[in-house]
Structures are given as C-alpha cells and as structure tokens.
Amino acid sequence: MGTRNATVTGSLSLVLGLALMVAAGPAQAGRGGSPELIGSAIAANSVDAIQAELERSEYLVCAACTDLVLPLVDHADYRVRRAAAWWLSRRSSGRTVFVGMLNRLSQPDSAKAANAADVLGEFGSAAAIPALSAALSNPIFDGNARAAMARALGSIGRPAGAAALVGALGASEPAVKVAALGALRELRTFNGAGAVPAAALLGDADANVRSQAALTLGAAHAPAGVAELLQVLGGDPSADVRKRAAWALGEMGAPAAQAADGLGRAAQSDASPLVRSLAEVAIGKLTR
C-alpha cells in the first residue's frame, strides 16, 4: 500500500510540475517570474520547474522570494541546490547567504557542509577558497562532503585552490580523489599541477580513480607519467582506463622513443576496438 501511495504521489508531482511549466510558458531569462510561480514550482518539487522559475525570476524584485528559495540550498537534488545558489548570489541577501555557508564549514555536520560547498562553488568567489581548502583536509567531514569541497574549488577555478586539491589526492576515499582530479583540470591556467601525484594514482585500486588520473595527465599537456601510463595501457583490466591512457599519451605528446612500441602493441592487439583506435591516433601525436 505504501509503495502504491508513493508511486501515485510521485506521479502527481510530475504532472503538476509539467503543468506548471506549460502554464508558465517557455522560460525567458530574467523575465516573467513571480512569487506565486516560484512557490508553485517548489511545492511541486519538480527540478525542471524550479530551475525554470528561478531563471525566469533572475531580476525579480521580491524580498519574500528569498524566504522561499533559501531552504533549497539543502534540497536533495544537486541541480536544485546549484540553481538556488545562482539565484541567491544575485540578491542583496547574497552576502549573508555566503557567510552562512562559510560558517557551515566550521561545523561538524557533513551533510550541511556538503550542501554549503555546492552553494559556494556556484557563488564562484575566491574568498571561499581558504575555508574550502581547510575543510577539504578536515577528517571530521565524510568523503561525500570533502568530495563536494573539491568540486567547489574546481567550480571557483582559481589556481589558489591547487595546493588543497593536490593534497586531497592522498585521501583514502575514491570519491575524494576522483573529485580532486576533476577539479584540478578545471583550474584556470591549469599547467600540470598535481601531475606527479596523479601519475601515482594510476596504480589505485579503484578504476574510476585510475581513469581520472589518466585524464588529468593528458590534460596537463606535458610528458609526465609516461612510464606509468604505458604500464596501464599494457595491462589494466579496465578498457576505460586503457582508453584514457592511450588518449593521454597522445595529448601530452609523449616521446616516440618511449611510447611508440607500447602504443603500437595496443593499436594492434588490445581487446577493445576503442583502445586500438585511440592508440593509433596517439601514435600520430608523439614527439619525435
């Protein structure tokens, strides 16, 4: 009975959300919003409707709307949290929200700290980097929260976040390492910071970590970790990891004298056609 009621409730919410989007018409950036439409979208709990109404009300002058939107920073859906942060950052109350999110990073609640990191990442202010960097290395927070902090530093994109992200590559949780590797690639003027520890992660027990490490080495466009990438290319059990290793060797322009033989073997005999294809492409990008 409970399952059927949950299904019916979910269906009604979806229908109501779609109806709200149809009634309101196509979202026009910054125009056409109202407190009533925002409230209705939130009541329907439709991600699409909430995003559309917040976009529509970008320039809406509505002090009461802040009370409607502020609780969304703790919504279960990441997309809603980011949309709410985007909307709040454009309000006079944005500074108060920003400070409130920073304060969460000094409290022991991992769930609230993770949500705060999402909000701070959307605000995009370099002023959040010191607090996010400190929280990223704070063992009081769980892996999910620290992964969110790493992603926030990537979203802010300033090189000042690089040291904390490189430090996070030594975390025990795969999710933190994956987030830190991805965030490093998002930093402005990314020039291979963290390439050496990223190369070490090519031997990680988690395939997703190894895959992201290969991507990071390729994005650095510098011949770092060539030997490690060749080892992965020749024997990693994951075709996805081997594929990214082949790509990385080509992107970094690895020395032909070092990489040509390994890439040639992969191009001829790897079990994955994608790995073979990428290895063939990479051979043409090697430095002579």
C-alpha positions in Angstrom: 0.0 0.0 0.0 2.8 2.4 0.9 4.6 1.7 -2.4 1.4 2.4 -4.4 0.8 5.7 -2.5 4.4 6.8 -3.1 4.1 6.0 -6.8 0.8 7.9 -7.0 2.3 10.9 -5.1 5.4 10.9 -7.4 3.2 10.8 -10.5 1.0 13.7 -9.3 4.1 15.7 -8.5 5.5 15.1 -12.0 2.1 16.0 -13.6 1.9 19.2 -11.5 5.4 20.1 -12.4 4.8 19.7 -16.1 1.6 21.6 -15.9 3.3 24.5 -14.2 5.9 24.6 -16.9 3.3 24.6 -19.7 1.2 27.2 -17.9 4.1 29.5 -17.4 5.4 29.0 -21.0 9.0 28.9 -22.1 11.4 30.3 -19.5 12.6 33.7 -20.6 15.9 34.5 -18.9 15.3 37.1 -16.2 11.7 37.9 -17.1 8.2 36.8 -16.2 8.8 35.4 -12.8 6.6 35.8 -9.7 6.5 34.7 -6.1 3.4 32.6 -6.9 5.2 30.7 -9.8 8.3 30.1 -7.6 6.2 28.8 -4.8 4.2 26.5 -7.0 7.3 25.1 -8.6 8.8 24.4 -5.2 5.5 22.8 -4.0 5.5 20.5 -7.0 9.1 19.6 -6.2 9.9 19.5 -10.0 13.6 20.1 -10.7 12.9 21.4 -14.2 10.1 23.7 -13.0 12.2 25.1 -10.1 15.2 25.7 -12.4 12.9 27.4 -15.0 11.2 29.7 -12.5 14.4 30.7 -10.8 15.9 31.6 -14.2 12.8 33.5 -15.1 12.9 35.5 -11.9 16.6 36.4 -12.1 15.8 40.2 -11.9 12.6 39.9 -9.9 12.4 42.4 -7.0 10.9 40.2 -4.3 12.2 40.2 -0.7 9.7 37.5 0.2 11.0 35.2 -2.5 14.3 34.8 -0.6 12.4 33.0 2.2 11.0 30.6 -0.5 14.4 30.0 -2.2 16.8 29.8 0.8 15.7 26.4 2.0 16.5 25.0 -1.4 20.2 25.1 -0.6 19.5 21.9 1.3 17.4 20.3 -1.4 18.1 16.6 -2.0 18.9 17.3 -5.7 22.3 18.8 -6.6 20.8 20.7 -9.5 18.3 22.5 -7.3 20.9 23.4 -4.8 23.1 25.0 -7.5 20.1 26.8 -9.1 19.1 28.2 -5.7 22.7 29.4 -5.1 22.8 31.0 -8.5 19.6 32.9 -7.8 20.6 33.9 -4.2 24.0 35.1 -5.4 22.2 37.8 -7.4 20.3 39.2 -4.4 21.3 41.8 -1.8 21.0 39.0 0.7 23.7 37.0 -1.1 26.4 38.2 1.2 24.5 36.9 4.2 24.0 33.5 2.5 27.6 33.3 1.6 28.8 33.9 5.1 26.3 31.4 6.4 27.6 28.7 4.0 31.2 29.5 5.1 30.2 29.1 8.8 28.9 25.6 8.0 32.4 24.5 7.0 33.4 25.0 10.6 30.6 22.8 12.0 30.7 19.0 12.2 27.6 18.3 10.1 28.9 16.6 6.9 25.6 16.8 5.0 25.2 20.6 5.6 28.8 21.2 4.8 28.5 19.3 1.5 25.5 21.4 0.6 27.3 24.5 1.6 30.2 23.6 -0.7 27.8 23.2 -3.6 26.5 26.7 -2.9 29.9 28.3 -2.5 31.0 26.7 -5.8 28.1 28.3 -7.6 28.9 31.7 -6.0 32.3 31.4 -7.5 34.1 33.7 -5.1 37.8 33.3 -4.4 37.0 34.4 -0.8 35.7 30.9 -0.2 39.0 29.2 -1.2 40.7 29.3 2.3 37.7 27.8 4.1 37.0 25.2 1.4 40.7 24.2 1.4 40.8 23.8 5.1 37.6 21.8 5.2 38.8 19.5 2.4 41.6 18.2 4.6 39.4 18.1 7.8 38.8 14.5 8.8 35.7 15.5 10.7 33.9 15.5 7.4 33.0 12.3 5.5 34.2 11.5 2.0 31.0 12.8 0.3 31.4 16.2 2.0 35.1 16.5 1.1 34.4 15.5 -2.5 31.9 18.3 -2.6 34.5 20.7 -1.3 36.9 19.6 -4.0 34.3 20.1 -6.7 33.6 23.6 -5.3 37.3 24.5 -5.6 37.1 23.4 -9.2 34.0 25.4 -9.9 35.7 28.5 -8.5 38.6 27.7 -10.8 41.3 29.8 -9.2 44.9 28.5 -9.0 44.9 29.2 -5.3 42.9 26.1 -4.8 45.5 23.8 -6.4 47.5 23.0 -3.2 44.5 21.7 -1.4 43.4 19.7 -4.4 46.8 18.1 -4.7 46.8 17.3 -1.0 43.4 15.6 -1.5 44.9 13.2 -4.0 46.2 11.3 -1.0 42.8 10.8 0.5 41.6 7.3 1.4 38.2 7.7 -0.2 38.0 7.1 -4.0 35.2 9.8 -4.3 37.5 12.5 -2.9 40.4 11.5 -5.2 38.1 11.5 -8.2 36.6 14.9 -7.3 40.1 16.4 -6.7 41.4 15.1 -10.0 38.5 16.6 -11.9 38.7 19.9 -10.0 42.4 20.2 -10.9 41.6 20.1 -14.6 39.0 22.9 -14.1 41.5 25.4 -12.6 42.3 28.4 -14.8 45.8 28.2 -16.3 45.9 24.5 -15.3 49.5 23.7 -16.2 50.0 20.2 -14.8 49.9 21.0 -11.1 49.5 17.6 -9.4 50.8 15.6 -12.4 53.3 13.6 -10.2 50.7 12.5 -7.6 48.2 11.9 -10.4 50.6 9.5 -12.0 50.9 7.6 -8.7 47.1 7.2 -8.8 47.4 5.1 -12.0 48.0 2.2 -9.6 45.0 2.9 -7.4 42.7 0.0 -6.6 39.6 2.0 -7.9 39.2 2.0 -11.7 37.5 5.4 -11.7 40.4 6.9 -9.9 42.8 5.4 -12.4 40.7 6.7 -15.3 40.6 10.3 -13.9 44.3 10.2 -13.2 44.9 9.4 -16.8 42.6 12.2 -17.9 44.5 14.6 -15.7 47.9 13.7 -17.1 46.6 14.1 -20.6 45.1 17.5 -19.8 48.4 18.7 -18.4 49.9 18.5 -22.0 53.3 17.7 -20.5 55.1 14.3 -20.7 54.7 13.4 -17.1 53.8 9.8 -16.0 54.6 8.3 -19.4 56.0 5.1 -17.9 53.0 4.7 -15.6 50.6 5.3 -18.5 52.3 2.7 -20.7 52.1 0.2 -17.9 48.3 0.9 -17.5 47.9 0.7 -21.3 49.5 -2.7 -21.5 47.8 -4.4 -18.6 44.9 -2.6 -16.8 41.8 -4.8 -16.6 39.5 -1.8 -17.4 39.1 -1.0 -21.0 38.0 2.5 -20.0 41.3 3.1 -18.1 43.3 1.8 -21.1 41.4 4.0 -23.4 42.1 7.1 -21.4 45.8 6.1 -21.0 46.1 5.9 -24.8 44.4 9.3 -25.2 46.7 10.9 -22.5 49.9 9.7 -24.2 48.8 11.3 -27.4 47.6 14.5 -25.8 50.8 15.0 -23.9 52.9 14.3 -27.0 54.9 11.6 -25.2 58.4 10.9 -26.7 58.1 8.4 -29.6 61.2 6.6 -28.4 59.5 5.9 -25.1 55.9 5.4 -26.1 55.7 4.2 -29.7 56.2 0.5 -29.0 53.6 0.3 -26.3 51.0 2.3 -28.3 51.8 0.1 -31.3 51.1 -3.1 -29.4 47.8 -1.6 -28.1 46.8 -0.4 -31.6 47.4 -4.0 -32.9 46.2 -6.3 -30.2 44.1 -4.6 -27.5 40.8 -6.4 -26.9 38.9 -3.1 -27.1 38.4 -1.5 -30.6 38.2 1.9 -28.9 41.5 1.4 -27.2 43.0 0.3 -30.5 41.6 3.3 -32.3 42.8 5.8 -29.7 46.3 4.2 -29.6 46.5 4.6 -33.4 45.6 8.3 -33.1 48.0 8.8 -30.3 50.9 7.4 -32.3 50.5 10.2 -34.7 50.8 12.8 -31.9 54.1 11.5 -30.4 57.0 13.9 -30.4 60.0 12.8 -32.5 
